[in-house]
Amino acid sequence: MFLPGEPASWDPMSDSDDLPALAAAVREAAGMVIRRVRYESGSPLTWSQSALLSELFRRGRATASELADDQGLRVQTVWASLETMEQRGLVVRERDASDRRRVRACLTGLGHQELVEDRRTRDQWIVTVLAEEFTAEERQTLADALTLLVRLADSSLANRPLPAS
């Protein structure tokens, strides 16, 4: 769980050629940001529920297997999350018209609304922190780093097959 004031282990004065240390620092920093944003949002959505709603927004409809592959989750975890979200009215699951063995999930209007509100709340916290605690130069440095972070996420090097985009 996120704890305010959680220390970062990366020393900016460290040797950037120490790739294992840099990799651990990138992973830890990304995790800290994700945990903090989720904490500040007060959202009732779990990380996996938020990720699944986002993926359904991108895809339109998807099976639990497709969602599990895309999000790096177990199919059973996806099924459980879909069940919970269906009970809350955020998603609906329906049999595929062309293959009755398949069940596809999609967002409901309420699910779309909750996703948009969750994103707005999270983004607003980030905007507030950037405006009040970061200088213009620091914001530019952060903006410049985003290109590199996206490149890292989109790398073709993989330990397992990448999900279809």
C-alpha positions as CSV (number, residue, x, y, z in Angstrom):
1,M,0.0,0.0,0.0
2,F,1.1,3.6,-0.6
3,L,2.4,5.4,2.3
4,P,2.8,9.2,2.0
5,G,6.4,10.1,2.1
6,E,7.5,6.7,0.9
7,P,11.2,7.0,0.0
8,A,12.5,6.4,-3.5
9,S,15.6,4.2,-3.7
10,W,17.1,5.8,-6.8
11,D,19.9,8.3,-6.2
12,P,19.9,10.8,-9.1
13,M,23.7,11.0,-8.7
14,S,24.0,7.2,-9.4
15,D,25.7,5.9,-12.5
16,S,23.0,5.7,-15.2
17,D,25.0,2.8,-16.7
18,D,24.0,0.7,-13.6
19,L,21.1,-0.8,-15.6
20,P,19.7,-3.1,-12.9
21,A,19.5,-0.2,-10.4
22,L,18.0,2.1,-13.0
23,A,15.4,-0.6,-14.0
24,A,14.5,-1.1,-10.3
25,A,14.2,2.6,-9.8
26,V,11.9,3.0,-12.9
27,R,9.7,0.2,-11.7
28,E,9.5,1.5,-8.2
29,A,8.8,5.1,-9.2
30,A,6.1,4.0,-11.6
31,G,4.5,1.9,-8.9
32,M,4.7,4.8,-6.4
33,V,3.0,7.1,-8.8
34,I,0.2,4.6,-9.6
35,R,-0.4,3.9,-5.9
36,R,-0.4,7.5,-4.9
37,V,-2.8,8.5,-7.7
38,R,-5.1,5.7,-6.8
39,Y,-4.9,6.6,-3.1
40,E,-5.7,10.3,-3.8
41,S,-8.6,9.5,-6.1
42,G,-10.5,7.7,-3.4
43,S,-11.9,5.5,-6.2
44,P,-13.8,2.3,-5.2
45,L,-12.2,0.6,-8.2
46,T,-9.4,-1.8,-7.7
47,W,-6.3,-1.5,-10.0
48,S,-7.5,-4.5,-12.0
49,Q,-11.0,-3.2,-12.3
50,S,-9.8,0.2,-13.5
51,A,-7.5,-1.5,-16.0
52,L,-10.3,-3.7,-17.3
53,L,-12.7,-0.8,-17.7
54,S,-10.1,1.1,-19.6
55,E,-9.4,-1.9,-21.8
56,L,-13.1,-2.4,-22.5
57,F,-13.4,1.3,-23.4
58,R,-10.5,0.9,-25.9
59,R,-11.8,-2.4,-27.3
60,G,-15.6,-2.0,-27.1
61,R,-16.2,-5.7,-26.4
62,A,-13.8,-8.5,-25.2
63,T,-13.8,-11.9,-23.7
64,A,-12.2,-12.6,-20.3
65,S,-9.3,-14.4,-22.1
66,E,-8.6,-11.4,-24.3
67,L,-8.7,-9.1,-21.3
68,A,-6.5,-11.4,-19.2
69,D,-3.9,-11.6,-22.0
70,D,-3.9,-7.8,-22.6
71,Q,-3.6,-7.0,-18.9
72,G,-1.3,-9.7,-17.8
73,L,-3.9,-11.1,-15.4
74,R,-5.3,-14.6,-14.8
75,V,-8.6,-15.4,-16.5
76,Q,-10.1,-16.3,-13.1
77,T,-9.1,-12.8,-11.8
78,V,-10.8,-11.2,-14.8
79,W,-13.9,-13.3,-14.4
80,A,-14.2,-12.3,-10.7
81,S,-13.6,-8.6,-11.5
82,L,-16.2,-8.7,-14.3
83,E,-18.7,-10.4,-11.9
84,T,-18.2,-7.7,-9.3
85,M,-18.4,-4.9,-11.9
86,E,-21.5,-6.5,-13.5
87,Q,-23.2,-6.5,-10.1
88,R,-22.4,-2.8,-9.8
89,G,-23.8,-2.1,-13.2
90,L,-20.5,-1.1,-14.8
91,V,-20.3,-3.9,-17.4
92,V,-22.6,-6.3,-19.0
93,R,-21.7,-9.8,-20.3
94,E,-23.4,-11.3,-23.3
95,R,-23.0,-14.4,-25.4
96,D,-21.3,-13.8,-28.7
97,A,-23.9,-13.9,-31.5
98,S,-21.6,-15.8,-33.9
99,D,-20.2,-18.2,-31.3
100,R,-22.5,-18.9,-28.4
101,R,-19.6,-20.5,-26.4
102,R,-18.0,-17.1,-26.0
103,V,-19.0,-14.5,-23.6
104,R,-18.1,-10.9,-24.3
105,A,-18.1,-8.0,-21.8
106,C,-18.7,-4.4,-22.6
107,L,-19.1,-1.1,-20.6
108,T,-22.5,0.1,-19.7
109,G,-23.3,3.8,-19.6
110,L,-22.7,3.8,-15.9
111,G,-19.3,2.0,-16.4
112,H,-18.3,4.6,-18.9
113,Q,-19.3,7.4,-16.6
114,E,-17.4,5.9,-13.6
115,L,-14.3,5.4,-15.8
116,V,-14.4,9.0,-17.0
117,E,-15.0,10.3,-13.5
118,D,-12.2,8.2,-12.1
119,R,-9.8,9.4,-14.7
120,R,-10.9,13.1,-14.2
121,T,-10.3,12.8,-10.4
122,R,-6.9,11.2,-10.9
123,D,-5.8,13.7,-13.5
124,Q,-7.0,16.6,-11.4
125,W,-4.8,15.5,-8.5
126,I,-1.8,15.3,-10.8
127,V,-2.6,18.7,-12.3
128,T,-2.8,20.3,-8.9
129,V,0.6,18.8,-7.8
130,L,2.3,19.8,-11.1
131,A,0.9,23.4,-10.7
132,E,1.7,23.8,-7.1
133,E,4.9,21.8,-6.5
134,F,6.8,21.7,-9.8
135,T,8.6,24.4,-11.5
136,A,8.1,25.0,-15.2
137,E,11.6,23.5,-15.8
138,E,10.6,20.4,-13.8
139,R,7.4,20.0,-15.7
140,Q,9.3,20.2,-19.0
141,T,11.8,17.5,-17.8
142,L,8.8,15.3,-16.8
143,A,7.2,15.9,-20.2
144,D,10.5,15.0,-22.0
145,A,10.7,11.8,-20.0
146,L,7.3,10.7,-21.1
147,T,8.5,9.9,-24.6
148,L,11.1,7.6,-23.1
149,L,8.6,5.9,-20.7
150,V,6.2,5.3,-23.6
151,R,9.1,3.9,-25.7
152,L,10.0,1.6,-22.8
153,A,6.4,0.4,-22.5
154,D,6.2,-0.2,-26.3
155,S,9.5,-2.1,-26.6
156,S,9.4,-5.0,-28.9
157,L,11.7,-6.9,-26.5
158,A,9.5,-9.2,-24.4
159,N,9.7,-12.1,-22.1
160,R,6.3,-13.2,-23.2
161,P,4.0,-12.4,-26.2
162,L,2.8,-8.8,-26.2
163,P,-1.0,-8.2,-26.3
164,A,-2.6,-7.1,-29.5
165,S,-3.1,-3.4,-29.7
